[in-house]
Amino acid sequence: MNPFFEPDPGYTPLRFHVLGSAQTAIHSDFSADAFAQKTRMTCWGLKSTGHTVYHYGNELSVDRETPEKRVLCDEHISVTTEAQLMDAYPKCREDREIIGYLNPEFPDDDEKC
């Protein structure tokens, strides 16, 4: 439970279905995508206040080795696989950290960033 949250006596937890981002995993290592981090923190906020959370997203959102980095939910429903993510976004780095946003064909764009 959230240490800053104390439910009222008549508090009834709700059920939330949270849709993840298609272009990245909802995971703390994928920090380049603000929507992914907002989704992860929303799931944490809902779950820590006693609600039931179902997360729909990429299978990379579930990290069994480091559970503190993954999205916090009651159930994760995989909508896309890691292979589909890599096929759809071929510029994604092999180490799966972030998607390369700079276009290597136009090196002048690096100076504008």
C-alpha positions in Angstrom: 0.0 0.0 0.0 1.0 3.6 -0.5 2.3 5.0 2.8 0.6 8.4 2.0 -2.8 6.9 1.4 -5.3 5.8 4.1 -8.6 4.7 2.7 -11.8 6.0 4.2 -14.0 3.4 6.0 -16.4 3.2 3.0 -13.6 2.9 0.4 -14.3 0.5 -2.5 -11.4 -0.4 -4.8 -12.1 -0.2 -8.5 -10.9 -2.2 -11.5 -8.7 -0.4 -14.1 -7.7 -1.6 -17.6 -4.6 0.3 -18.6 -3.4 0.3 -22.2 0.3 0.5 -22.8 2.3 2.0 -25.6 2.8 0.0 -28.7 6.2 1.3 -29.6 8.0 0.4 -26.4 7.8 -1.6 -23.2 6.4 -0.1 -20.1 9.6 -0.6 -18.0 11.9 1.7 -16.1 14.8 0.9 -18.5 12.7 2.4 -21.4 12.8 5.9 -20.1 13.0 7.7 -23.4 9.2 7.5 -23.9 7.4 9.8 -21.5 4.1 8.0 -22.2 5.6 4.7 -21.1 6.8 6.2 -17.8 3.5 7.9 -17.2 1.7 4.6 -17.8 4.1 2.8 -15.4 3.6 5.5 -12.7 -0.2 5.5 -13.2 -0.3 1.7 -12.7 1.9 2.1 -9.5 -0.4 4.8 -8.2 -3.6 2.8 -8.8 -2.2 -0.4 -7.4 -0.6 1.2 -4.4 -4.0 2.6 -3.4 -5.7 -0.8 -3.5 -7.2 -0.8 -6.9 -7.2 -3.8 -9.3 -5.0 -3.0 -12.4 -4.9 -4.9 -15.7 -2.1 -3.8 -18.0 -2.3 -4.5 -21.8 1.1 -4.0 -23.5 4.3 -5.5 -24.9 5.6 -8.7 -23.3 8.8 -6.8 -22.5 6.8 -5.0 -19.8 7.1 -8.1 -17.7 10.5 -8.5 -16.2 10.8 -11.5 -14.0 14.5 -10.9 -13.2 14.1 -7.4 -11.8 10.4 -7.0 -10.8 11.0 -3.6 -9.3 11.5 -2.2 -12.9 8.4 -3.6 -14.5 4.9 -2.2 -14.5 3.0 -2.9 -11.3 -0.3 -4.6 -12.0 -2.4 -7.6 -11.0 -2.3 -9.1 -14.4 -0.3 -8.3 -17.5 -1.9 -9.1 -20.8 0.6 -9.3 -23.7 -0.8 -7.7 -26.8 2.5 -7.7 -28.8 5.7 -9.8 -28.6 9.3 -8.7 -28.5 9.7 -10.0 -32.1 6.8 -7.9 -33.3 8.3 -4.8 -31.6 11.7 -5.4 -33.3 10.1 -6.0 -36.7 7.9 -2.9 -36.4 10.8 -0.7 -35.2 13.9 -2.0 -36.9 16.0 1.0 -35.7 15.5 -0.2 -32.1 18.8 -1.0 -30.5 19.6 -4.6 -30.0 20.3 -4.0 -26.3 16.7 -2.9 -26.1 17.4 0.3 -24.2 15.8 3.0 -26.3 14.7 3.5 -29.8 17.2 5.5 -31.9 15.6 8.8 -32.6 18.4 10.4 -34.6 18.5 9.5 -38.3 22.0 8.4 -39.3 21.3 9.3 -42.9 21.1 13.0 -42.0 24.0 13.8 -39.6 23.2 17.5 -39.7 20.1 16.8 -37.6 22.3 15.9 -34.6 23.2 19.6 -34.2 19.6 20.7 -34.0 18.8 18.4 -31.1 
